[in-house]
Structure formats: C-alpha cells, structure tokens
Amino acid sequence: MDAAMTREQTGTKLKWLWLAVAVIAIDLGTKAMATAMLTYGQPVPVLPLFNLTLLHNTGAAFSFLADAAGWQRWFFVALAVVVSVVLVYWLKGLKRHETWTAIAIALILGGAIGNVYDRVVHGYVVDFLHFYWQDWHFPAFNLADTAITIGAGMMILDMFRKPDDEAADGSN
C-alpha cells in the first residue's frame, strides 16, 4: 500500500515518453524525406528568408567540432546516451504537478535520440532547415534540434515560474 501511495503522490511522468517517441518519429521521417528529395548543399527556396538545404553536420550545435578528426562522433553519441538516461530518471521522479517539466524533458529526450540515431547510423546529423537574411545565414538545423531548443526554453521559463509554484504550495 505504501508503494501504491508513493506512486500516486509522485504520479508517473513516464507516460510522457510518447512525446519523445513522436519527436523521434517525426524527426527521422523528415530527415529521410529531406535526404530523398533534396540535393546535398543545393538550397530550395520555400519562403523569403527560408530554404530547405540538405547538409550533414559531423559536429554539435552550430557545427561545433565538425572539423575534428572523427573522435567527436562517438563522444557525442556517448554524451547523448548519458544525458538520455539522466533525463529518463529525472522524468520518472517528477511529481504529479510537474507536467511542464515532463513535456520539456520529453522534447529534449526525443531530440537527443533523433540526433544520436543519425550519428550512429550515418556518422553525421542530417540538417535541412535553413534560415537567412540577405548574406547572413543561420546554421541549418532539423526538427530534433527544434525539439531540444523548445524543451530547453521551457526549462529556462520554468526556473522563473518555480518560486510562484512553491509559494502557492506553501512549501516556501
């Protein structure tokens, strides 16, 4: 009975893993479509300021370490695996009212796994979303990167929400 009550009090946020799976499926599906339909490095104009441009990123965000000798591939894979395990444990330990954090974690987890899949299978991450303004070009990215960024943004916003949440709970 104590275990059931503890589960009831904390509530299982693992149910949000469906969101991570959806991010992975959509990310990998769009990367497969981009790979099949686009020619590498050839921009396809979609809207003013936005192209679809197939690129391969062997580095991390903004091509960080892309010019390294190849060791970065397995470093980023190992890092993503460790981060993913930590995120699942964090998700599992969330309390019932921490839905915002659960969504943020699921988005980050799905994005991380989507990109780590690319690194393991291809040796690079497939990027294809390309924004620009005149001669300035934002580094190309993908939907996994978008999910990670949204999840991280939600976590940052959550830091500003926490004092009010705690004060409302009377736990301050």
C-alpha positions in Angstrom: 0.0 0.0 0.0 2.9 2.4 0.7 4.4 1.8 -2.7 1.0 2.5 -4.3 0.6 5.7 -2.3 4.1 6.8 -3.2 3.3 6.2 -6.9 0.0 8.1 -6.5 1.7 11.0 -4.8 4.5 11.4 -7.3 2.4 10.3 -10.3 4.3 8.7 -13.1 5.5 11.1 -15.7 6.9 8.3 -17.8 3.6 8.4 -19.7 5.2 11.5 -21.4 7.7 9.2 -23.2 5.1 9.0 -26.0 6.0 12.6 -26.8 9.7 11.7 -27.1 8.8 8.8 -29.4 6.7 11.2 -31.5 9.6 13.6 -31.8 11.9 10.8 -32.8 9.5 9.5 -35.5 8.7 12.9 -36.9 12.4 13.9 -36.9 13.6 10.8 -38.6 10.8 10.9 -41.1 11.5 14.5 -42.1 15.3 13.7 -42.3 14.6 10.7 -44.6 12.3 12.9 -46.8 14.9 15.6 -47.0 17.6 13.1 -47.9 15.5 11.5 -50.6 14.1 14.8 -52.1 16.9 17.3 -51.8 20.3 17.5 -53.4 23.1 18.0 -50.9 24.1 21.7 -50.5 21.5 22.9 -53.0 19.0 25.4 -51.5 15.4 25.0 -52.4 13.6 28.3 -51.7 10.4 27.9 -49.7 9.7 31.4 -48.4 11.6 34.6 -48.3 14.2 34.1 -45.6 13.8 30.3 -45.6 15.2 27.5 -47.7 15.3 23.7 -47.5 19.0 22.8 -47.8 20.3 19.3 -47.1 23.5 19.4 -45.1 25.4 16.9 -43.0 26.8 18.0 -39.6 29.6 15.9 -38.0 29.8 18.3 -35.1 27.4 19.5 -32.5 25.3 22.6 -32.4 26.4 25.2 -35.0 28.9 22.6 -36.3 30.9 22.8 -33.1 33.9 20.4 -33.5 32.8 19.5 -37.0 36.4 19.7 -38.2 37.8 17.4 -35.5 39.4 14.1 -36.6 36.3 11.9 -36.1 36.5 11.2 -32.4 33.7 13.7 -31.8 31.1 11.3 -33.4 31.5 8.7 -30.6 31.9 11.4 -27.9 28.6 13.0 -28.9 26.9 9.5 -29.0 28.2 8.7 -25.5 27.2 12.1 -24.2 23.7 11.8 -25.7 23.3 8.3 -24.2 24.3 9.5 -20.7 22.0 12.6 -21.0 19.1 10.4 -22.2 19.5 8.1 -19.2 19.6 11.0 -16.8 16.5 12.5 -18.5 14.5 9.3 -18.1 15.4 9.1 -14.4 14.5 12.7 -13.9 11.2 12.2 -15.8 10.4 9.2 -13.6 11.0 11.1 -10.4 8.8 14.1 -11.3 5.7 14.8 -9.1 2.2 14.8 -10.5 2.0 18.6 -10.9 5.3 18.9 -12.8 3.7 18.4 -16.3 5.5 21.4 -17.8 8.9 19.9 -16.9 7.8 16.5 -18.1 7.0 17.9 -21.5 10.3 19.8 -21.6 12.2 16.6 -20.7 10.4 14.5 -23.3 11.1 17.1 -26.0 14.8 17.2 -25.2 15.0 13.4 -24.9 13.3 12.8 -28.3 15.5 15.4 -30.0 18.7 13.9 -28.5 17.7 10.4 -29.5 16.8 11.5 -33.0 20.2 13.1 -33.5 22.1 10.3 -31.9 20.4 7.9 -34.3 21.9 9.9 -37.2 25.3 9.9 -35.6 25.4 6.1 -35.1 23.8 5.2 -38.5 25.3 7.9 -40.8 28.2 9.4 -38.9 26.6 12.8 -39.1 23.4 14.6 -38.3 21.1 15.4 -41.2 20.1 19.1 -41.2 17.8 20.8 -43.7 16.0 23.8 -42.2 17.9 26.9 -43.4 17.0 30.5 -42.4 18.8 33.5 -43.8 18.7 37.3 -44.1 20.4 38.8 -47.1 24.0 37.5 -46.8 23.7 36.3 -43.2 22.8 32.5 -42.9 21.7 30.9 -39.6 23.3 27.4 -39.4 21.0 24.7 -40.8 19.2 22.5 -38.3 16.5 19.8 -38.0 13.3 19.1 -36.1 15.3 17.3 -33.3 17.3 20.5 -32.8 14.0 22.4 -32.7 12.5 20.0 -30.0 15.7 20.3 -27.9 15.6 24.1 -28.1 11.9 24.3 -27.2 12.4 21.9 -24.3 15.4 23.8 -23.0 13.5 27.1 -23.4 10.6 25.6 -21.4 13.1 24.6 -18.6 14.5 28.1 -18.6 11.0 29.6 -18.3 10.2 27.0 -15.6 13.1 28.4 -13.5 11.2 31.7 -13.4 7.9 30.0 -12.6 9.2 27.9 -9.7 9.1 30.5 -6.9 5.4 31.2 -7.6 4.6 27.5 -7.7 6.3 26.8 -4.4 4.7 29.8 -2.8 1.3 28.5 -3.9 2.0 25.1 -2.5 3.0 26.6 0.9 6.4 24.9 0.7 8.4 28.2 0.7 
